[in-house]
Amino acid sequence: MAFFTATYSAVGLVALVSYVLWKAIANLTSPIRSLPGPLSAKLSSKWLLTKDLAGSKATTVHALHQKYGPVVQLSPNEISFSSIESIKDIYGQGTKCIKSPAYDNFGRRGLFQIQDPEEHRQRAKRVSHIFSQASLLNMEPLVQEQISLLISSIEKNSGKQFDALHWLRMTALDVSGEVLLGKSFEALKGNEPPPYIHHLDNAYLVWSLEGLAPWLCKVLSFLPIKGLQEFMGSGNYVYGYGEDAMREYIRHYGREPKRRDLLTKLIAGNPKENIKPLTDAEISVEVSNLIFAATDTTGNTMTYMVYQLCCHPKWQAKVREEIRNSAAKSSNFSFESVQSLPIVNAIIHETLRFNPVVPSGLPRITPPQGCKIGGMFIPGKTIVSAQALTTQRNPDFFPNPDSFNPQRWLSTNGGTPQMKDSMLVWGKGTRTCLGQNMALMELKIMLARVMDKYAVRIRSEKTHGDMLMTDHFTLIPKGQKCELVFEIAN
Ligand code: HEM
């Protein structure tokens, strides 16, 4: 018996080693093998995956570009680029590259996940009208209300330790609830995050795990362990919440566009342009996806912005002076009164450049016949990307790229063409962020209202360590908190 067990084990081991060797040799014969890059990346795609799981994908890829130059092989079938020409080829209008199958792992299929360009165009037509300038201005009071609640929390904790990451995430979540579901999550009214946010966080983990080991997820979801079942069902909770909220909304308010939020417009469609609404099932997926797209991106950007102002008190004083010398206060900090303030804009641009909330590459796949990227022929079905963390720190266009300096945007009147072409934080081309104007409205109103009233500083040196960047698609502060102290400003 022992003999057979040992023989089977040895045969199994030999088979496994042979498979790994065969796979590594096959990978080394990949048509992109001659590109610069580390040997570990050429041997297996698992190397990059481990960096991704550890939250260090963007910083690792950035270091590789600094070592190897503008083109780097990231895995046997994946390349990262950093030149402006390649950004245009991968993401620009008319590109032949489409979103890679990796997007299938991001929850349920809606506008964000759709890969086929024609299907995406049709879906975008039926969603994008809700983000028109008129529709955003109409919802401004909903944003102002949530910022008032944020300011009440700051007031209650004035002079004390204040976890800005928690409260600014809750602000973004409550704005999303008001605007996309017609009801706030009331996260700013309590001290604990609502259950929704717990499921939202877990859903990201489950989706990453599904991408990595789908078979393991299948096994785990069958195990009769309550906590595990709840964890594996996080995505279902989030989509279920969106669906219930939408049904309740329709029961309450009907289908006519009478309210300020954006859900009312999604339900009604755009009759003026002859655009029919999506089905209820499609709407409920879209609103849930929009809450994903809106919450951590906006909340974490607000957090890094306030943190950078603590690190650069000179800019804090400058922006306060600009706000106080403007018509903002006498206009109750209306969006109109703050949207064009140069220092406010420069600080937001610089935060988005320095701490891009989607820092790593947005993966695209080349067409089956291959295509040219950055002047180089790339074979078909290769995964290609450029990442914001690298393109936005290109020293040719951003001198002293590793220092936070809003002045660079002021002295170039909002950025040179190369600076603008290098900014990838909102994505580019037909798949660019649809919620950009909504996010900018939140960022500008929050910055103006909070900085007018409060001076802010870090609580202790530990905050710097907590704010180191890690990324799991979105940028997340390493310590998962940002402890600051707000005090009434002179
Ligand atoms: C600071 C805040 C934000 C940043 C930096 C940001 C960034 C991005 C990026 C980089 C993409 C492209 C993803 C890709 O190509 O894979 C994207 C897509 C998208 N974002 Fe945002 N986002 C922000 C806030 C928002 C908000 C507030 C909303 C809506 C409520 C939103 C809705 C969307 C949608 C719908 C897409 C998909 C567009 C498409 O594929 O057609 N985002 N965002």
Boltz pocket constraint, residues with backbone or C-beta under 6 A from the ligand:
constraints:
  - pocket:
      binder: B
      contacts: [[A, 111], [A, 112], [A, 113], [A, 124], [A, 290], [A, 291], [A, 293], [A, 294], [A, 295], [A, 297], [A, 298], [A, 301], [A, 357], [A, 358], [A, 362], [A, 363], [A, 424], [A, 425], [A, 426], [A, 427], [A, 428], [A, 430], [A, 431], [A, 432], [A, 433], [A, 434], [A, 435], [A, 436], [A, 438], [A, 439]]
      max_distance: 6.0
